[in-house]
Amino acid sequence: MSKRLIEAKVVNPILFNSIAAPSYATAGSAAMDLRACVDGIVTIPPGGRLLVQTGIALNMMDPGLVAIVASRSGLSLKHGVCVAQGIGVIDSDYHGEIGVILANHGDKPFDVNPGDRIAQLMFQPVVQVALHFTDEFSTETERGAGGFGSTGQA
């Protein structure tokens, strides 16, 4: 598998000094682990949210790419901690520090330590579209406008 080069800038000097850079955990990983770039322990109370900085900024140099910030499954399962808005979107033209909004849906306070793996960063292709508004669609589907649960169970 070939790797595409993306420029990354260290925006907090504790990255590399005491905190590892984002990296893939295994050769088959689809996303890099993002780490908390904080000076000390920060706590997210039950039901609370916290913006946790990562110490890096990106220059993707390609409007055909987006970086997606996703939750780590272990944090979500074991502690109820996940990316607050479902996923985070890092647009190709954003050059600021990547921050992760973490939400604690658990019943206990959750401590984020310097260097903790807090989220995953995945790169995806982007397709921009132009909407063509119409009174009727040009094709029909079996499902049509059927919504939640309209296709049955299992």
N, C-alpha and C positions, 0 to 999 in steps of 0.2 A: 504494500500500500504506500503510495507516495504521499508526502506531507506538503501542504501548502504553507508558505511562510507568512506569518502575520506579525507586524511590528507591535511590540509591547514596550511600554515605558513604565519604569518604577516611579511611582509618585509618593511613596512612603519609604524612607530609608531603612525601616526595620525589615522590609522584605529583603531577603537574601542574607541579612545579618543574623536574624534569629528565626525567620519564617521562610519555609520553602516556597518556591515559585509554583504557580499552577502547573499541574502535570497529569498525564494519564497514568492511572494506577496499574493497568496491565496493557499488553499489546493489543488486546481486543476491546479496550474501553472506547466507547463512543463519545465520552465527554471527559474533560479535565476536571480535577478537583480544585475548587476555589477555597482558599484558606482565609481565616479571619486575620486581618492585619491590624491588630489592636495592641495597645501598650500593656494592658492588664485585663483581668477578668471583667467581663460585662455580663449582666444578668437580665434575662427576659422573664418578666413575671408571667404567671398563668394568665392567658387571655391577652397578653401584651405583644407589641411589635417593636422591632429595633432595626435600625439601619446599621449594617456591619460593613465596614470598608474592607477592600481586598488588597489595596496597595498597588494596583496596576491599572493602566489605561491601554486601550488598543487603537491601532490604526489599521483597519481592515483593507483600506484602499480599493474597495470593490462594492458598489451598491447592490451587487448580486448576492451579497452575503449578509447574514444576520447572526449575531451570537445570542444564544438562548441560555438564560440562567434557570436551572431546574433544581428542584429539591433533591436531597440525598435520601434514599429510601430508608436507610437505617435510622437516621434522625427522626424521620416522620413516624416510623413504626414504634421505635423504642421510647421516644420522648414527646411525640406530637409536635415537633418543630419542623416547619416547612417554609418555602418561599411564600410570602404573604399573598401575593397577587396571582398565585398559580404558577406562572412563569414570568421571568423578567426578559425584556427585549432590549438588546444593545444594538442600536442602529449603526450602520456602517459609517455614518458621519459624526457619531458621538466620540469625542476624544477625552472625556473626563474619566475620573476614577470610577471603576466599577464598584457599586455598592449593592449589597444584598439585603432586602427587607425580609427579615425572619419573623415569623409569627409562632408563638407558643400556644398550641391548642391543648397542651397537657394540663395536668392538675398540680404540677410542682414548678417552682422557678427553674429555669434552665441557664446554666453558666456557659458562656462562650469564652474559651481560653485563647490566648494568642497562638496562632498557627492551627487551630482546629479546622478541619474540613467542614465547611458550612453549606456548600452548594456545588453544583456541577455546571460547567460551561461547555456548551455544544454549539458548533458552527453548522449552519444550514443554508441552502440556497434560497433566494428570494425570488418570487414572481410577483411583479406589480401588474395590476389589471386596470382597465377602464370599464366602468359600469355603463351598460346600455340599458336605460330604463324603458320598459314596455308594459302594455296592459295585459298581455298574455305571453307565456313562454312559447318558444318555437318548437319545443319537444315536450312530451309527457313521460312520466315515469310510473311504474306500478305503485309506488308509495305515494306519489303526489305531495300534498301538503300535510300528510299524516305526521303528527309530532310524537311526543314522548310516549313510548309504549305502543305505538301504532303497529309495530311489526311483530308483536306477540312476545311471549316469554321464551327464554332459552333458545 
